[in-house]
Amino acid sequence: MSRVQLALNVSDLEASIAFYTQLFGTEPHKRRPGYANFAITEPALKLVLIEVPADERGTGTVGALNHLGIEVADATSVAAHADRLRDAGLAPQDEMDTTCCYALQDKVWVHDPAGAPWEVYTIKDDNPTVADGLMVLSSERAACCTPDAAGVSAC
């Protein structure tokens, strides 16, 4: 199983959930304060909505993109993609056993030439309460953990 992920910044989470529920004909897979995601079968898409205050998000497409991703089946697939990206000279940044988007994940990040962040990830636990002895991050830090082009996490 692989699917593309699109993570969007939204200023009105409830209105956005209502819109995307109608657009894709499915309810969110997961909802948390300031966060929702849809596991859409057709087209194969993980749509993530991250609530951002309107004055930070802006209007239209400006400020809409949070990050992009490719969800893969398991940690072995993440490692294979990381090796392939390293071999291609893209300098991926590994994040293993990280709690992000309210899930325990293994992931690797790269940035396109304009700086747009892409992750290849797998979900190891979709609803953790404790990960490696640490409590799950608070809602403002757990919603999205996107490193910048220098590898510094936005959390």
N, C-alpha and C positions, 0 to 999 in steps of 0.2 A: 504494500500500500504506500503510495506517495501522493501528495497533493500540495498545491501551491498555497501559501499563506499570504494574506494581505491584512496588515494591521493598520487601522485607521484611527486618527485622532478625531474625536467627536465632542462637540460642546454640549449637546443635549442627548444623553445616553438613552433615555426612555423613548424619545422621538426616533432616534436612530434604530433602536431595537424594533420598534413598530414598523419602520420603513423596510428594514432588511428582512424581517419576518414575512412581510407581504411580498417583497421582491423575489425571495428564494423559496417561499412557501414552506418554511420550517421555523420552529422555535429555536431559541438559543440552546446550545449544548451546555453552557456554563454561564452563570451570572454571579458576580461579586460586586461589592461597592465600587463604582467607577469603572466596571469592566464587564464585558460579555464576549462570548465567542460562539460562532456557529460552525458546526461540522457539516458542511454541505456535500451531499453525494453527487449531485449533477448540477453544475460542473463540479468536479472534485476540488473543493476549496475549503480552507479554514479561514473564516473571516473573523478578525479580532477587532473589537471596538474598545478604545481606551478613552475615557472621559478626560478632557482637558478644558480648563476654563476658556470661555469664548474669547477673551482678550488675548490669550496666548495662542489659541488655535487659528483665529482668523476666519475668513469666509471662503467659500468656493474650494478650489483645489489647493490653494496656498495653505500650507500647514496641515493638510489632510493626511499625508503619509507619515506613519510612524516607522514601520519597517516592513520588509518582505521576507518570506521564508519558504522553505521546502520541508514539509513534514515527511519523515521516513519511518520505516517500520520498527527499527531497533538501533541499539548502540553500535552494533557492528556496521550498519549502514552509515551512521554518522562518521565513524572512523574511516571507512572507505572513501567517503566524500572528502574528509579532511586531507587524506593522503593525496587524492586526485587534485585537490585545490593547491596543496603545497607543490606537487609535481608541476603544476601549471604556473607556478610563481606568484600565486595570489596572496600569500602570507596570511592564512586563516588564523583566527584567535579562538582557542578552545575554551569552552565553559562546560565542565563535566559536573554532574551531580549538583546542579544549580536549581534553586527554587525561583521560578519566574512564571508569570502569567498563571499564578495559582496552581502550578504543577511542578513536579520534580522532573528535570530534563537533563539530557546531554545535548550539547549543541556546539556548532562551530560557526564563526562569523567571518564574512568578507564584505568589502565595500566596493561598489561600482566606481567608475572613474569620477563621477560627480559626488561621491560620498554616500550614496543611498545604501543603507545597511541591509544585508541579506543574511539569513541564518539557515543552516541545515540542522534540523533538530529531531529528537524523538522524545516522546512523553513516557517517562518511567513510572510515574504515579500521578494520575489526573486530579487527585484530591488529597494531597498530603496534609497531615496535621503536625507531624514531626518528621524532619528529614535529617538524617545523620546526627541525631541528638539535638538539633537546633529547631526552634519554633519557626513556623512559616513566617515569612516577612510580612510586615504590616501592609495594609491595602495600598498605601501610597507608594510603597517600594516593590510590591509583588506584582503589580499590574504589568509592567514591562521593564525588562532589563536590557536595553539596547546599548552596546558599546559604541563609542564614536570611532571615527576612522583611525584614531591613535590607540584604540583598544581600551579606553576608559569608559566604564559602565555608567549609564545615565541614572542608575538607581541610587 
